[in-house]
Amino acid sequence: MNFPSFIARRVANHRVEDGKGSFSSLIIRIAVVAVALSVAVMIITTALIRGFKHEISSKIFGFMGHIHITDTNATGGLTDGYPIYKTQNFYPYLDTVRTVRYLNQRYVGGAAVGEPTPAYTNAGIRHIQAFAIKPGIMETKKEIEGIILKGVDSDFDWDFMRQYIVRGDTITRPDSAMSREILISQRTADRLQLDTGQVFRVNFVEQGEQIRRNFKIAGIYNTALEEYDKRFALIDIRQIQRILGWNENQVGGFEVFVEDIEDLKPIADYIYLEQLPNSMYAETIREKFPETFSWLEMQNVNERVIILLLLIVSIINMITALLILILERTNMIGILKALGSSNWEIRKIFLYYAANIILWGLFLGNLFGIGLCLLQKYFRIITLSEEDYYLSYAPIKFDFWTILLLNVGTLGIILLFLIIPSYLVTRIKPVQAIRFK
């Protein structure tokens, strides 16, 4: 039998009669509530931040792709018009890549450790599609505004865009002729007072000549990503090919979608080093728009700060509770010492008791935190301003291992800090303690 554990359970289950010990009972309840609230807020914080990052990243990746393949001369900007041919060995072969072997290098503190070891990606490449970009100026009877037209081909995956179309439908691409339909954002439609079915003109400048094209609005989308919604519209890629003087086999580049975002870097390296000719370049969307993803990574700092502060609150409350428990059980400590128990055995009694309090707090905190997250996940109780947060509701993303780590880490760290105040047990002398009432 584990003697310290047995005594700790007896102390924890002891019913104090006639109101004696009510103060310590109150302190214990406060400690349980403090741990429960801290764990609940930690779970909610991690679920919200991970959900926010996941939703924003998914929107950006869905709109622009994970990896861009372009001419080496086009790395200076998104609208650089350097054509490449569709007839490539990697197109559409990359769709069939299910896993990629690469060399994994471990880093500690930014420095490489050991030799690179062979590894495999979690998944492969989901899709590859051609695109072309051309900036223009939208013109209505009352307003003019700059726009970037993104030309899409027959291989374009519309699944992502369909979920954000608020009116109308996707553009149609008949095989016999170019489509004059266009998909614009809600933001653009509101500013220019346009709606589905209306026709407007877009002006282009190519080789010093002005070119005009009329487009009919097939649909209106709203991703809530201001930087993309106010700039982009989708049209038939053949319109851009004609404006730029390209043939049907020439495109601006390819967008590659990976199945697992964790594989982004090794797959990008695989494409660039093993699949592309020297005249082409592969660049991840993170590298193309680093400021956006730097801002998302900043959320990790907020998450760590909140978790640290909540851990400090829990530790302070548990230290207070442990000291009161030790002082309340001074007489018991003296008797156990007189019977031959060592200081460490007695300290373990109170550490077991503290662990019991923490476990109750963890249980209630998980119940409360996960429960609130599930309510938000399925009923979207908390709404947000799309203009400020790019989302209409607070997103939730659970990760089992993160929640497990929060629970185990909270229990371990608090108990570690409680070892120091438990040292008070060694200062209690048996003779004086037994006389203590």
C-alpha positions as CSV (number, residue, x, y, z in Angstrom):
1,M,0.0,0.0,0.0
2,N,1.2,3.5,-0.8
3,F,1.1,5.1,2.7
4,P,1.2,8.8,1.7
5,S,-1.5,8.2,-0.9
6,F,-3.7,6.4,1.6
7,I,-3.4,9.2,4.2
8,A,-4.0,11.8,1.5
9,R,-7.2,10.1,0.5
10,R,-8.4,9.9,4.1
11,V,-7.7,13.6,4.6
12,A,-9.5,14.5,1.4
13,N,-12.5,12.4,2.3
14,H,-12.7,13.6,5.9
15,R,-15.9,15.3,6.8
16,V,-15.4,18.2,9.2
17,E,-18.2,18.4,11.7
18,D,-19.6,21.4,13.5
19,G,-18.2,23.9,11.1
20,K,-14.6,23.2,12.1
21,G,-12.2,23.7,9.2
22,S,-14.7,25.7,7.1
23,F,-12.0,28.3,6.2
24,S,-9.7,25.6,4.7
25,S,-12.7,24.1,2.9
26,L,-13.4,27.5,1.3
27,I,-9.7,27.9,0.3
28,I,-9.8,24.4,-1.3
29,R,-13.0,25.3,-3.3
30,I,-11.4,28.5,-4.5
31,A,-8.3,26.6,-5.6
32,V,-10.4,24.1,-7.5
33,V,-12.4,26.9,-9.2
34,A,-9.1,28.8,-10.0
35,V,-7.6,25.7,-11.7
36,A,-10.9,24.9,-13.5
37,L,-11.3,28.5,-14.8
38,S,-7.6,28.6,-15.9
39,V,-7.8,25.3,-17.8
40,A,-11.2,26.2,-19.3
41,V,-9.8,29.6,-20.6
42,M,-6.6,27.9,-21.9
43,I,-8.7,25.3,-23.9
44,I,-10.9,28.1,-25.2
45,T,-8.0,30.3,-26.1
46,T,-6.1,27.6,-28.0
47,A,-9.3,26.4,-29.8
48,L,-10.1,30.0,-30.8
49,I,-6.6,31.0,-32.0
50,R,-6.1,27.7,-33.9
51,G,-9.6,28.0,-35.4
52,F,-8.9,31.6,-36.4
53,K,-5.5,30.8,-38.0
54,H,-7.0,27.7,-39.7
55,E,-9.9,29.6,-41.2
56,I,-7.9,32.6,-42.4
57,S,-5.2,30.4,-43.8
58,S,-7.7,28.2,-45.6
59,K,-9.3,31.2,-47.2
60,I,-6.0,32.5,-48.4
61,F,-4.8,29.1,-49.7
62,G,-8.1,28.4,-51.2
63,F,-8.1,31.6,-53.1
64,M,-4.5,31.7,-54.2
65,G,-3.3,28.1,-53.9
66,H,-0.4,26.7,-51.7
67,I,2.4,26.9,-54.3
68,H,2.8,29.0,-57.4
69,I,4.7,27.8,-60.4
70,T,5.8,30.7,-62.7
71,D,8.5,31.8,-65.1
72,T,11.7,32.7,-63.3
73,N,11.3,36.3,-64.5
74,A,7.9,36.6,-62.8
75,T,9.1,36.4,-59.1
76,G,9.0,40.2,-58.7
77,G,5.2,40.4,-58.5
78,L,1.9,38.7,-58.9
79,T,0.9,40.7,-62.0
80,D,4.1,40.1,-64.0
81,G,3.1,38.8,-67.4
82,Y,5.6,36.2,-68.4
83,P,3.9,33.3,-70.2
84,I,4.8,29.6,-69.8
85,Y,3.4,26.7,-71.8
86,K,0.8,24.3,-70.4
87,T,2.4,21.3,-72.1
88,Q,4.7,20.4,-69.2
89,N,5.9,17.1,-67.9
90,F,4.6,18.0,-64.4
91,Y,1.1,19.0,-65.6
92,P,-1.2,17.5,-64.7
93,Y,1.1,14.7,-63.4
94,L,1.5,16.4,-60.0
95,D,-2.1,15.6,-59.2
96,T,-1.0,12.0,-58.8
97,V,1.8,12.6,-56.3
98,R,0.6,11.0,-53.0
99,T,3.8,11.3,-50.9
100,V,7.2,12.9,-51.2
101,R,10.5,11.7,-49.8
102,Y,12.8,14.4,-48.4
103,L,15.7,15.0,-46.1
104,N,14.6,16.3,-42.7
105,Q,17.1,18.5,-40.8
106,R,16.6,19.0,-37.0
107,Y,17.2,22.5,-35.6
108,V,17.8,23.6,-32.1
109,G,17.8,27.4,-31.4
110,G,18.1,28.1,-35.1
111,A,21.2,25.9,-35.5
112,A,21.3,22.6,-37.4
113,V,21.8,19.5,-35.3
114,G,23.1,16.3,-36.7
115,E,22.9,15.0,-40.2
116,P,19.6,15.2,-42.3
117,T,17.6,12.0,-42.1
118,P,15.2,10.7,-44.8
119,A,11.5,11.3,-44.2
120,Y,8.2,11.3,-46.0
121,T,5.4,13.9,-46.2
122,N,2.1,13.2,-44.4
123,A,0.3,13.3,-47.7
124,G,0.7,14.6,-51.3
125,I,-0.6,17.0,-53.9
126,R,-4.4,17.4,-54.2
127,H,-4.7,19.5,-57.3
128,I,-2.9,21.6,-59.9
129,Q,-4.6,24.3,-62.1
130,A,-3.5,26.9,-64.6
131,F,-4.1,30.7,-64.2
132,A,-3.2,34.0,-65.7
133,I,-3.3,37.5,-64.2
134,K,-4.0,40.9,-65.8
135,P,-4.7,44.2,-64.0
136,G,-7.4,46.5,-65.5
137,I,-9.7,49.4,-64.7
138,M,-13.4,48.8,-64.1
139,E,-15.7,51.5,-65.5
140,T,-19.3,52.1,-64.9
141,K,-21.5,55.1,-65.6
142,K,-20.6,56.8,-62.3
143,E,-17.4,55.1,-61.0
144,I,-14.0,53.7,-62.1
145,E,-11.8,51.4,-60.0
146,G,-8.7,49.3,-60.4
147,I,-9.1,45.5,-60.5
148,I,-6.9,42.4,-60.9
149,L,-8.5,39.9,-63.2
150,K,-7.6,36.3,-62.6
151,G,-8.2,34.1,-65.5
152,V,-9.3,30.5,-64.7
153,D,-9.2,27.5,-67.0
154,S,-11.3,24.3,-67.4
155,D,-9.2,22.7,-64.6
156,F,-10.2,25.3,-62.0
157,D,-11.5,23.8,-58.8
158,W,-14.7,25.7,-58.0
159,D,-15.5,23.9,-54.7
160,F,-13.8,26.6,-52.6
161,M,-15.4,29.6,-54.4
162,R,-18.9,28.1,-54.4
163,Q,-19.1,28.3,-50.6
164,Y,-18.5,32.1,-50.7
165,I,-20.8,33.0,-53.6
166,V,-23.6,35.1,-52.1
167,R,-25.5,35.8,-55.3
168,G,-25.6,34.3,-58.7
169,D,-23.3,31.5,-59.8
170,T,-19.9,30.6,-61.1
171,I,-18.8,31.7,-64.6
172,T,-19.6,29.3,-67.5
173,R,-16.9,28.4,-70.0
174,P,-18.3,27.1,-73.2
175,D,-15.8,25.1,-75.3
176,S,-16.7,26.9,-78.6
177,A,-16.2,30.5,-77.5
178,M,-14.7,32.7,-74.8
179,S,-17.0,33.5,-71.8
180,R,-17.7,37.1,-71.1
181,E,-18.9,36.4,-67.6
182,I,-17.2,37.6,-64.5
183,L,-17.3,36.8,-60.8
184,I,-16.7,39.9,-58.6
185,S,-16.6,40.5,-54.8
186,Q,-19.4,41.9,-52.7
187,R,-17.1,44.7,-51.7
188,T,-16.6,45.7,-55.4
189,A,-20.3,45.3,-56.2
190,D,-21.2,47.6,-53.3
191,R,-18.7,50.3,-54.2
192,L,-19.6,50.4,-57.8
193,Q,-23.4,49.7,-57.2
194,L,-23.4,46.6,-59.4
195,D,-25.4,43.4,-59.2
196,T,-25.7,40.0,-61.0
197,G,-26.8,40.3,-64.6
198,Q,-25.4,43.8,-65.2
199,V,-22.7,44.6,-67.8
200,F,-19.8,46.9,-67.2
201,R,-16.5,47.7,-69.0
202,V,-12.9,46.9,-68.1
203,N,-10.1,48.9,-69.7
204,F,-6.6,47.4,-70.2
205,V,-3.4,48.8,-71.5
206,E,-1.2,46.4,-73.4
207,Q,1.9,47.5,-75.4
208,G,0.8,51.1,-75.3
209,E,-2.6,50.4,-76.6
210,Q,-5.9,50.7,-74.8
211,I,-8.2,47.6,-74.9
212,R,-11.8,47.5,-73.8
213,R,-13.8,44.5,-72.8
214,N,-17.4,44.2,-71.6
215,F,-18.2,41.7,-68.9
216,K,-21.5,40.4,-67.5
217,I,-21.7,39.7,-63.8
218,A,-22.4,36.0,-63.3
219,G,-22.0,36.0,-59.5
220,I,-20.9,37.9,-56.5
221,Y,-18.6,36.3,-53.8
222,N,-17.6,37.4,-50.3
223,T,-14.6,35.8,-48.6
224,A,-14.3,38.7,-46.1
225,L,-10.6,38.9,-46.9
226,E,-10.5,42.6,-47.6
227,E,-7.1,42.6,-49.4
228,Y,-8.3,39.9,-51.8
229,D,-12.0,40.9,-52.2
230,K,-11.2,44.5,-53.1
231,R,-8.6,43.5,-55.7
232,F,-9.6,40.3,-57.5
233,A,-12.3,39.2,-60.0
234,L,-12.5,35.9,-61.9
235,I,-12.9,35.5,-65.6
236,D,-12.3,33.1,-68.4
237,I,-8.5,32.6,-68.9
238,R,-9.0,32.9,-72.7
239,Q,-9.9,36.6,-72.3
240,I,-6.5,37.3,-70.7
241,Q,-4.7,35.2,-73.3
242,R,-6.3,37.2,-76.1
243,I,-5.6,40.6,-74.4
244,L,-1.9,39.6,-73.9
245,G,-1.5,38.2,-77.3
246,W,-0.9,34.6,-76.1
247,N,-2.1,31.4,-77.7
248,E,-4.3,28.9,-75.8
249,N,-1.3,26.9,-74.7
250,Q,0.3,29.8,-72.8
251,V,-0.6,30.7,-69.2
252,G,0.7,32.9,-66.5
253,G,1.5,30.0,-64.1
254,F,0.1,27.1,-62.1
255,E,-1.4,26.9,-58.6
256,V,-0.7,23.8,-56.6
257,F,-2.8,22.6,-53.7
258,V,-1.3,20.2,-51.1
259,E,-3.3,17.9,-48.9
260,D,-1.6,18.7,-45.7
261,I,-0.3,22.2,-44.9
262,E,2.5,20.8,-42.8
263,D,4.0,19.4,-46.1
264,L,4.1,22.8,-47.8
265,K,7.9,23.3,-47.7
266,P,9.1,19.8,-48.6
267,I,6.6,19.6,-51.5
268,A,7.6,23.0,-52.8
269,D,11.2,22.0,-52.7
270,Y,10.4,18.7,-54.4
271,I,8.5,20.5,-57.2
272,Y,11.2,23.1,-57.7
273,L,14.2,20.7,-57.5
274,E,12.8,17.6,-59.2
275,Q,10.0,18.6,-61.5
276,L,10.5,22.0,-62.9
277,P,12.8,23.0,-65.8
278,N,15.4,25.7,-65.1
279,S,13.2,28.4,-66.7
280,M,10.5,28.0,-63.9
281,Y,10.3,28.8,-60.2
282,A,8.1,27.4,-57.4
283,E,7.2,29.7,-54.5
284,T,4.9,29.0,-51.6
285,I,2.1,31.5,-50.8
286,R,3.8,32.1,-47.4
287,E,6.9,33.3,-49.3
288,K,4.8,35.4,-51.7
289,F,2.8,37.2,-49.0
290,P,5.1,36.9,-45.8
291,E,3.4,39.9,-44.0
292,T,0.0,38.1,-43.9
293,F,1.4,34.9,-42.4
294,S,3.8,36.8,-40.0
295,W,0.6,38.5,-38.6
296,L,-1.0,35.1,-38.2
297,E,2.1,33.7,-36.4
298,M,1.9,36.6,-34.0
299,Q,-1.2,35.0,-32.6
300,N,1.0,32.2,-31.2
301,V,2.6,34.8,-29.0
302,N,-0.8,35.9,-27.6
303,E,-1.6,32.2,-27.0
304,R,1.6,31.6,-25.0
305,V,1.2,34.8,-22.9
306,I,-2.4,33.9,-21.9
307,I,-1.4,30.3,-21.0
308,L,1.5,31.6,-18.9
309,L,-0.6,34.1,-17.0
310,L,-3.2,31.5,-16.3
311,L,-0.6,29.0,-15.1
312,I,0.8,31.7,-12.7
313,V,-2.7,32.3,-11.3
314,S,-3.2,28.6,-10.7
315,I,0.2,28.1,-9.1
316,I,-0.3,31.0,-6.7
317,N,-3.8,29.7,-5.7
318,M,-2.5,26.2,-5.1
319,I,0.5,27.4,-3.1
320,T,-1.8,29.3,-0.9
321,A,-4.1,26.3,-0.5
322,L,-1.2,24.0,0.3
323,L,0.2,26.2,3.0
324,I,-3.1,26.5,4.7
325,L,-3.6,22.7,4.5
326,I,-0.2,22.1,6.1
327,L,-0.8,24.6,8.9
328,E,-4.2,23.1,9.6
329,R,-2.7,19.6,9.8
330,T,0.2,20.6,12.1
331,N,-1.0,18.2,14.8
332,M,-1.2,15.3,12.3
333,I,2.3,16.1,11.0
334,G,3.7,15.9,14.5
335,I,2.1,12.5,15.2
336,L,3.3,11.0,11.9
337,K,6.8,12.2,12.6
338,A,6.6,10.8,16.2
339,L,5.6,7.5,14.6
340,G,8.7,7.5,12.4
341,S,7.4,8.9,9.1
342,S,10.1,10.8,7.2
343,N,9.7,14.5,6.0
344,W,9.5,13.4,2.4
345,E,6.7,10.9,3.1
346,I,4.7,13.6,4.9
347,R,5.4,16.1,2.1
348,K,4.1,13.5,-0.4
349,I,0.8,13.3,1.6
350,F,0.2,17.0,0.9
351,L,1.4,16.7,-2.7
352,Y,-1.1,13.8,-3.3
353,Y,-3.8,15.9,-1.7
354,A,-2.9,18.9,-3.9
355,A,-2.9,16.6,-7.0
356,N,-6.4,15.5,-6.0
357,I,-7.5,19.2,-5.9
358,I,-5.8,19.9,-9.3
359,L,-7.4,16.9,-10.9
360,W,-10.9,18.0,-9.8
361,G,-10.0,21.4,-11.3
362,L,-8.9,19.8,-14.5
363,F,-12.1,17.8,-14.8
364,L,-14.3,20.7,-14.2
365,G,-12.2,23.0,-16.5
366,N,-12.3,20.5,-19.4
367,L,-16.0,20.0,-18.9
368,F,-16.7,23.8,-19.0
369,G,-14.1,24.7,-21.6
370,I,-14.8,21.9,-24.1
371,G,-18.6,22.4,-23.5
372,L,-18.4,26.1,-24.4
373,C,-16.3,25.4,-27.4
374,L,-18.7,22.8,-28.7
375,L,-21.6,25.2,-28.3
376,Q,-19.7,27.8,-30.3
377,K,-18.6,25.3,-32.9
378,Y,-22.1,24.0,-33.7
379,F,-24.3,27.0,-32.9
380,R,-21.9,30.0,-33.6
381,I,-23.2,32.0,-30.6
382,I,-20.3,34.5,-30.7
383,T,-20.4,36.6,-33.9
384,L,-17.7,38.9,-35.2
385,S,-17.4,41.9,-37.5
386,E,-16.2,40.6,-40.9
387,E,-14.5,44.0,-41.6
388,D,-12.3,43.7,-38.5
389,Y,-11.8,40.0,-38.2
390,Y,-12.3,38.6,-41.7
391,L,-14.8,36.1,-40.2
392,S,-18.5,36.4,-39.3
393,Y,-18.2,34.2,-36.2
394,A,-15.5,33.0,-33.8
395,P,-14.1,29.8,-35.2
396,I,-13.2,26.7,-33.1
397,K,-10.6,24.1,-34.0
398,F,-10.0,21.3,-31.5
399,D,-6.7,19.4,-31.3
400,F,-6.7,16.4,-29.0
401,W,-2.9,16.4,-28.4
402,T,-3.0,20.1,-27.5
403,I,-5.7,19.6,-24.9
404,L,-3.9,16.6,-23.5
405,L,-0.7,18.5,-23.3
406,L,-2.5,21.4,-21.5
407,N,-3.9,19.0,-18.9
408,V,-0.7,17.0,-18.3
409,G,1.4,20.2,-18.4
410,T,-0.8,22.1,-15.9
411,L,-0.8,19.1,-13.5
412,G,3.0,18.6,-13.7
413,I,4.0,22.3,-13.6
414,I,1.8,23.1,-10.6
415,L,3.0,20.1,-8.7
416,L,6.6,21.0,-9.4
417,F,6.1,24.4,-8.0
418,L,4.3,23.0,-4.9
419,I,7.4,21.0,-3.9
420,I,9.0,24.2,-2.6
421,P,6.2,25.3,-0.2
422,S,5.8,21.6,1.0
423,Y,9.3,22.1,2.5
424,L,7.4,23.8,5.4
425,V,6.7,20.3,6.7
426,T,10.4,19.9,7.6
427,R,10.3,22.9,9.9
428,I,7.6,21.4,12.1
429,K,8.9,19.7,15.2
430,P,7.0,16.7,16.6
431,V,6.9,17.8,20.3
432,Q,5.6,21.3,19.5
433,A,3.2,20.0,16.9
434,I,1.5,17.5,19.1
435,R,0.9,20.2,21.7
436,F,-0.4,22.5,19.0
437,K,-4.2,22.9,19.1
